[in-house]
Amino acid sequence: MSLLEVRGYRLAFDGYEGTAQVLNGIDLSVEEGEAVGIVGETGCGKSVLARSLLRLNPEPPARIVSGSIRFAGEDVLTMRGAALRKLRGTGIGMVFQDPATYLNPVFTIGRQLEDVLRAHGHRRGIADRSVALLESVQLRDAGALLRRYPHELSGGMRQRVLIAQALAGNPRLLVADEPTTALDVTVQRQVLALIADLVTRLRLTLLLISHDLGVIGALCRRVVVMYAGSIIEDAPTAALLSTPRHPYTRGLLAAVPDLDRPDRLPRGIPGSIPSLRDPPSGCRFHPRCPLAMPVCASQAPRLDGDGGGGPAGDRRGDQAGCSGGEPHRVACYAA
C-alpha cells in the first residue's frame, strides 16, 4: 500500500465570478521513502494540491467535487477535529514557500517553535527540544536564535526555521512547497542540501513542489508534471529529462537555457494558460499544442502507461528510459 494515494480528486473554488475547476481528476501515489517532485507553471495547481493533502484549503470557497485522498490507509477527506490535527504535522509536515508570511513577526522564534511542539503533545523539555530542532537544520547558536524575531533573521535562516517547525511532529511525509523561493543561488543550494540530508538521515518521504526542473532533478527520483489543474506526465526523473513525451513537458524543457550550448536560444510555449473558470474541453493543453488532433478537443486523455489513448494492455510507456522498469505515464494521444 502506498503511503499517499490520491484518486480522481477534483476541487473547485466557488466565487462571485463563477466556479474555477482548480484540480481536475488528480491521480497520484507516493510510496514510503520515495522522493517525488511536482513541477509546472505558476497557477497550475501545485500548491492547492499540497494544501489539499492537509485540508488547508478553506471550505468554502474550496469545494471537493469528487475523488479520495488516503494517507497511511486513512481517508483524509473524512477526517475531523483531533484526527485532522494529528495528521497536520505528525503524519504530514509542510514547509511553506514564503517564511516571511508564515512566521509571526510579533513572536520570537522560540515562542513559535514552542507553540508547535505543544500542539503536538510535548509538555516537558520544550526549550531543549526547540534548540535541538534548530540545530538539526544546521542553525548555529540555536539558544540565542530562540530569543530573536523573524525580521532579525536572513531569508535562508527563516526558511530553516520553517523546516524545523515542519519536523517538530516527526512526520512521515515532508511536503516542501517552493522551499527556495526568493532565496539567492548560494542559499538555495544550502537549503536543498539540507532537505536532502534530512530525507536521508530521518528516512522521510518527500513531496517537493517547484517550478524549477533543476531543483526537482537534484532531489527527486520521480517527477510529476501539472498543467491547468491536471497531471499530464509522471515518470522517473532521468527518463523525463532525457525523453519527455508530453508536448507541454517538451516545451518546459525547451524554455530552459542550455549553458553547454549558448547558441541554442530558449523557446517559449505559444499561447497562454487557460482560465480555469472556463477551461478548454478535452485536453486542457490542446489550444497551445503543436501536435493537437481532433480527438484532443473532445475527449480528455487518460494518464496511463500507453500514452493515454490506447488499450490498457499496450505498455509502450514502460520502454527504455524508465529506471527500474517504472512506468512512464503520460496523458496525451500524440505521445
N, C-alpha and C positions, 0 to 999 in steps of 0.2 A: 504493500500500500504506500502511495506517495505521501510525503509529509504535508504537501499542499496540493489540493485538487480543485480546480475551478472548471465548471462545466456549463456551457450555454448561458453565461452570465450577461444579462442585459441591464443597463442602468440608464435612466433618463433623468433630465433636470427639467422641472416644470417652472415656467416663468411667465411674466406678463406678455412677452412677445412670442410665446409658443413653447413647445416642448423640444428640447435638444436630445437627440438619441446619442448619448455620450459613449457608451460601451455597447458594442454590437455583437453579442454572442461569443464571449471570450472563452476559449478552451486553453487551459494551462495546467501543467503538472510540474511540481518541483520535488525531487527525491531528497531524502535525508543526506546531508553532506554535500549537496550539489551547489555549484555557483552558477547562477543564471542571470544573464543581462537582458534588460528590456530597453530597446532603442527606438527612436522615432522623433519626428519634428515636434516642436512646441505645439501643444494643443491636440495631440493625437490620443490623449487619454492615459498616459503612463502614470501620472501622479494620482489620478482618480482611481485607477485600478489598485494602486498601492494602498490608498486610503480605504478602499472597499474591503481589503483583507482584514482591517481592524474596525470596520463600520464607523469610520470617521467622517464620511460624507453626510452633512446634515440632512435629515429626512423630515419634512421637505426642506429645500426644493428637490433633493435627490429622491428618486423613486425606483425601487428594484422591480424590474419588469418580469424577469424570469431567470432561471438558472440556479446554480448552487455553488457555494464555497465551503470546502471542508478542510479543516486543519487538524492533523493527527487523528483523523477519523470523525471529528465532531463538526456538526453543522454550524458554521459561523452565523448564518443568516437568521437562525432561530435563537441565538444567544441573547440573554438579557441580564441586567444587573451584575451580580457578582461574577458570573461566568464570563461576561464580556470584559469586565475589569481584569480578570485573571489572564485572559488572552492577551490584553494590551500590556506588553512588557515582559510577562512571564512566558507566554507562548511565542509572541512575535514582538521584536524590538524594532522601533522605527527611528531612522536618522533622517530628519527633515533637511530640506535643501538650503534654508536661509537661517543660520543661527541667530542673526540679529533680530529676527522675528520671533523665534521660538524660545529665546531666553528672556525672562522678565527683567527689564532694566532697573527695577527698583529693589530687587532682592539680590543678595550676594550669591556667588556660585555655590557656596556651602549650603545655604538655605534651600536652594533649588534642588541640589542633589539629595539633601535630607528629606525633602518632601516626596521625591520619587521613591526613595528607599522605604519610607513609612508606608507609602501606598502599596508597596509590595510585601508588607508584613514585617519589616525589620523594626525591632524595638530597642535592641541593645547594640552597643559598639558602632553606632551610626557614623560618628565622626571618623573612626578608624576605617570603616568601610568606604566612606567618601574619599579619603586620602588614597586608599588602595585603588579605587576606580580611576582617579585622575592619573595615578602612576601607571595603571595598566594601559592608558592611552598615551604614555610617554610624555606627560607634562611634568616639568621639573618644579621643585619647591611646592609640592601639592598642598601642604599645610597652609602656606601663605596665600595660595590661589583661592582657597575656600573663603577668605575674607574679602576678596575683591569682587567688583561688579562687572557685568558683561562688557561695558564700554571701556574698561581698563585692559581688556584682552585683545589680542590681534584676531583677525578673521580665522586663521588656522587654529589658534588656541580655542576659540569659541566652538569651532567645528568639532574639535576633540572632546570638548565638554558635552556636546550633544551625543557623541558616540558613547561617552561614559554613561550618560543617562539611559541610553538605549540598552546598555549592557547590565544595568543595575538589577534587573529582574532575572538575570541568567536565561535569556530567551533561547529557543531552539532555532528560530529563523530570524535573521537580521535583514531588514529591508532598508536599503540606503537609497534615498531619493535625491539624485543630483548632489552627492556629497562634496563635490569640488567646485560648485557654482561660485563665482565671484572671487575665487582664490587665484593667486598668481601661479605660474607654472611650477616653480620650485615647491611651493606649499602643496599644490595638487599632488605632486609625486610623493611627498611625505605622507599625506592623508591616505592615498591609495596603498602605499606600502604598509601603513598601519592597519588598514582594513584587511589586507591580505594576510598579515601576521596574525591578527585576531581570529580570522576564519580558520587558519591552520591550528593555532595554539588552543583555541577554545572549541574546535570542531563544530563550528557554526555552519548552518545552511545560509547561503547568501542570495538575495534577490537585489540586484543592482540596477538602478534606473538612471539612464543618461541619454543625452542626445549626441554624445561623443563616442564614436565607434572605437577610437583609440583607447579610451578608458575601459570600455566593455571588453575589448580584446586583451587588455592587460590582466584582467582579474577573472574572467568568466570562461567556463568550458562550453557553455551553450548560449546562444543568442536568440531572442525573440524580437521580431520587428513588428511595430504597430503603425497603422495608418488610419486616421479618421475614425478611431474607436474600434478598429478590428485588428486582430493578429493576422498578418499576411505571410509571414515566413518564420520558421522555427527550425534551427539547425545547429550542429556543433560549430563552434566559433571558427575553427580553421576552414571548414567547408564553406561557411557563409562568406568569409572574407575572400576566399580564393575563387569560389564558383557560386556567386549569388544567383538565384533562379528567378526571383520576382523582379519585374521591371522597376518597381519602386526601390527595392534594395540596391539594384544596379545603379539607379540614379543617385542614391545617397552616397555610394562609394565613389561615383564619378565626380561628385561635388567636393571631394576631399583633395586638397593639393598633394601632389606626389613630389616629395623633396628629392627623390632619386632621379626624377625626370622633370626638370624645371621647364622644359619646352612644352610639356603637356599641361594645358590650362584646365582648371576645374570647369565642369559643365553643370549648369543648374537644371532643375526639373521644370519643364514648361507648365504654365497654368498656375493655379492657386489652390490652396486647401479648401475643400467644400464646406459649406455651412452644415453643421450637424442638426440644425432645425429643419433643413430640407435637403438631406443627403441624396446623392445620386442613387438611382435604382441599380440593382445588380451589384457588381463590384464597385466599391466607392472610389477606386483609383481610375476607372476606365476613361473618364473625360480627359485625363492627362497622360494616358498610357499610349506609347507608340506601337504596341502590339495588340491593341484592343480589337476584339471581334464582336459581331452582333450579339452573341450569347452573353458577353460581359455586361451589356447594358440591361439585360432582362433577368439574369439569374446569378446570384452571388455564389462564387466557387467555394467549395469546402476546403478547410485546412487539412490536407491529407498528404500521405507519402507519395501519392501518384500524381501530384500536381493539381489536385482539386477536382478534375472533371471526369477522370477515368474510373474504371471499376476498382473496387477496393482491393482486389487481389493483385493488381498491377503495381508492384512496389518499385517503380523507377526511382523514387526518392531515396532508396537505400543503396545507390550506386557509389562508386569511388568518390572520395572527398568527405565522407562521413566517418568520423573516428569511431572505432569500436563497433561498427555496424549500426550506429544510432541513426534513426530516420531523419532525412532532410525533408521537412514538411513545408508545403507551400500552397497558398490559396490563389491559384492562377490557372486559367485554362490554357494560356500560351506558354507556360513554363515547361 
